[in-house]
Amino acid sequence: MMLPSKISGIRHKINTYLQHRLEELGCKGLVTSHGEILFRLFNYGPLTMSQMAKTIKRDPSTVTTLVNKLRKYDFITLVENQQDMRSKLIVLTPKGEAFEKEFNKISEDLNKNLLAGISENEQKVLLKILDKMDSNLS
């Protein structure tokens, strides 16, 4: 069994699905990596660039590129960090905040599609296996 190939194929299908849904919403140019940043901001509030890099497990230069694109599309902005003047906080704009509902709907629909026909017990086993695989590669 070529497990990495199967995982890669599923990942490609997920990315294609997400790209299509984002384009339907007029968010052409956004990629799944931008979703990682938005998800963290929706759920944890403002983060510094360094915190974001650690949270999404990307190098700081990649985060800077992703953040700049989200700023270009007015989903986020950077503000002074009152706790540490050497850094800035990534903050959702009103447009970014308004996007949370659509973002959650896309995520919910994707999960439904991925898990269709898979029992709750099978889902639990799958998550345990995926967690072990993730741990094995850490």
The 8 nearest C-alpha neighbors of each residue, nearest first, counted from 0:
[[1, 2, 5, 3, 4, 6, 7, 8],
 [0, 2, 4, 3, 5, 6, 7, 8],
 [1, 3, 5, 4, 0, 6, 7, 8],
 [4, 2, 6, 5, 1, 7, 8, 0],
 [3, 5, 7, 2, 1, 6, 8, 9],
 [4, 6, 2, 8, 7, 3, 9, 1],
 [7, 5, 3, 9, 8, 4, 10, 2],
 [6, 8, 4, 10, 5, 9, 3, 11],
 [9, 7, 11, 5, 10, 6, 4, 12],
 [10, 8, 12, 6, 11, 7, 13, 5],
 [11, 9, 7, 13, 8, 12, 6, 14],
 [10, 12, 8, 14, 9, 13, 7, 15],
 [13, 11, 15, 9, 10, 14, 16, 8],
 [14, 12, 10, 16, 11, 15, 17, 9],
 [13, 15, 17, 11, 16, 12, 18, 10],
 [14, 16, 12, 18, 13, 17, 11, 19],
 [17, 15, 13, 19, 14, 18, 12, 20],
 [16, 18, 14, 20, 19, 15, 21, 13],
 [19, 17, 15, 21, 20, 16, 14, 22],
 [18, 20, 22, 16, 17, 21, 15, 23],
 [19, 21, 23, 17, 22, 18, 16, 24],
 [22, 20, 26, 18, 24, 23, 19, 17],
 [21, 23, 27, 25, 26, 19, 24, 20],
 [24, 22, 20, 21, 25, 19, 26, 27],
 [25, 23, 21, 22, 26, 20, 27, 101],
 [24, 26, 22, 23, 27, 21, 20, 28],
 [27, 25, 21, 22, 24, 29, 28, 23],
 [28, 26, 22, 25, 29, 21, 18, 24],
 [27, 29, 26, 30, 22, 68, 21, 18],
 [28, 30, 27, 26, 33, 31, 21, 18],
 [31, 29, 32, 33, 28, 18, 34, 14],
 [30, 32, 34, 33, 14, 35, 29, 17],
 [33, 31, 35, 34, 30, 36, 65, 29],
 [32, 34, 36, 31, 35, 30, 65, 29],
 [35, 33, 31, 37, 32, 36, 38, 30],
 [34, 36, 32, 38, 33, 37, 39, 55],
 [35, 37, 33, 39, 34, 38, 40, 32],
 [36, 38, 34, 40, 39, 35, 41, 33],
 [37, 39, 41, 35, 36, 40, 34, 42],
 [40, 38, 42, 36, 37, 41, 43, 35],
 [39, 41, 44, 37, 43, 42, 38, 45],
 [42, 40, 38, 39, 37, 43, 44, 99],
 [41, 43, 39, 40, 44, 38, 37, 45],
 [44, 42, 40, 39, 41, 45, 46, 38],
 [43, 45, 40, 41, 42, 46, 39, 90],
 [44, 46, 90, 89, 88, 40, 43, 47],
 [47, 45, 88, 89, 50, 51, 44, 48],
 [46, 48, 88, 50, 49, 87, 89, 51],
 [47, 49, 51, 50, 52, 46, 88, 89],
 [50, 48, 52, 47, 51, 53, 59, 46],
 [51, 49, 47, 53, 52, 48, 46, 54],
 [50, 52, 54, 48, 49, 53, 46, 55],
 [53, 51, 57, 49, 50, 59, 55, 54],
 [54, 52, 56, 50, 51, 55, 49, 57],
 [55, 53, 51, 56, 52, 50, 39, 57],
 [54, 56, 52, 53, 57, 51, 35, 36],
 [57, 55, 53, 54, 52, 58, 51, 59],
 [58, 56, 52, 55, 61, 59, 62, 53],
 [57, 59, 61, 60, 52, 62, 56, 53],
 [60, 58, 62, 61, 52, 63, 57, 49],
 [61, 59, 63, 62, 58, 64, 57, 65],
 [62, 60, 64, 63, 59, 58, 65, 57],
 [63, 61, 59, 65, 64, 60, 66, 52],
 [62, 64, 60, 66, 61, 65, 67, 59],
 [63, 65, 61, 67, 62, 66, 60, 68],
 [66, 64, 62, 68, 67, 63, 33, 61],
 [67, 65, 69, 63, 68, 64, 62, 70],
 [66, 68, 70, 64, 69, 65, 63, 71],
 [67, 69, 71, 65, 70, 66, 64, 72],
 [70, 68, 66, 72, 74, 71, 67, 75],
 [69, 71, 73, 67, 75, 68, 72, 76],
 [70, 72, 68, 69, 73, 67, 74, 75],
 [71, 73, 69, 70, 74, 68, 75, 26],
 [74, 72, 70, 71, 75, 69, 94, 92],
 [75, 73, 95, 69, 92, 94, 72, 70],
 [76, 74, 91, 92, 70, 90, 73, 69],
 [75, 77, 90, 70, 89, 92, 91, 78],
 [76, 78, 89, 88, 87, 90, 79, 75],
 [79, 77, 88, 87, 80, 76, 89, 90],
 [78, 80, 87, 81, 88, 84, 77, 86],
 [79, 81, 87, 82, 83, 84, 88, 86],
 [80, 82, 83, 84, 79, 87, 86, 78],
 [83, 81, 80, 84, 86, 79, 85, 87],
 [84, 82, 85, 80, 81, 86, 87, 79],
 [83, 85, 86, 80, 81, 82, 79, 87],
 [86, 84, 83, 87, 80, 79, 82, 81],
 [87, 85, 84, 80, 83, 47, 88, 79],
 [86, 88, 79, 80, 78, 47, 77, 89],
 [87, 89, 47, 46, 78, 77, 80, 45],
 [88, 90, 77, 45, 46, 47, 76, 75],
 [91, 89, 45, 76, 75, 77, 88, 92],
 [92, 90, 75, 95, 96, 74, 76, 93],
 [91, 93, 75, 95, 94, 74, 96, 76],
 [92, 94, 96, 95, 97, 91, 74, 75],
 [95, 93, 97, 92, 96, 74, 98, 73],
 [96, 94, 74, 92, 98, 91, 93, 97],
 [95, 97, 93, 98, 94, 99, 91, 92],
 [96, 98, 94, 95, 99, 93, 100, 101],
 [97, 99, 95, 96, 101, 100, 102, 94],
 [100, 98, 102, 97, 101, 96, 103, 41],
 [99, 101, 103, 102, 98, 104, 97, 96],
 [102, 100, 104, 98, 103, 99, 105, 97],
 [101, 103, 99, 105, 100, 104, 98, 106],
 [102, 104, 106, 100, 101, 105, 107, 99],
 [105, 103, 101, 107, 106, 102, 108, 100],
 [104, 106, 108, 102, 103, 107, 109, 101],
 [107, 105, 103, 109, 104, 108, 110, 102],
 [106, 108, 104, 110, 109, 105, 103, 111],
 [109, 107, 111, 105, 110, 106, 104, 112],
 [108, 110, 106, 112, 111, 107, 113, 105],
 [111, 109, 113, 107, 112, 108, 114, 106],
 [112, 110, 108, 114, 109, 113, 115, 107],
 [113, 111, 109, 115, 110, 114, 108, 107],
 [114, 112, 110, 111, 115, 109, 117, 108],
 [113, 115, 111, 117, 112, 110, 116, 122],
 [116, 114, 112, 117, 113, 111, 110, 118],
 [115, 117, 114, 118, 113, 112, 111, 119],
 [118, 116, 114, 115, 121, 122, 119, 120],
 [117, 119, 121, 120, 122, 116, 114, 115],
 [118, 120, 122, 121, 123, 117, 124, 114],
 [119, 121, 123, 118, 122, 124, 117, 125],
 [120, 122, 124, 118, 123, 119, 125, 117],
 [121, 123, 125, 119, 120, 124, 126, 118],
 [124, 122, 120, 126, 121, 125, 127, 119],
 [123, 125, 121, 127, 122, 126, 128, 120],
 [124, 126, 122, 128, 123, 127, 121, 129],
 [127, 125, 129, 123, 128, 124, 130, 122],
 [128, 126, 130, 124, 125, 129, 131, 123],
 [127, 129, 131, 125, 130, 126, 132, 124],
 [128, 130, 132, 126, 131, 127, 133, 125],
 [129, 131, 133, 127, 128, 132, 126, 134],
 [132, 130, 134, 128, 133, 129, 135, 127],
 [133, 131, 135, 129, 134, 130, 128, 136],
 [132, 134, 130, 136, 131, 135, 129, 137],
 [133, 135, 131, 137, 136, 132, 130, 129],
 [136, 134, 132, 133, 137, 131, 130, 129],
 [135, 137, 133, 134, 132, 131, 130, 129],
 [136, 134, 135, 133, 132, 131, 130, 56]]
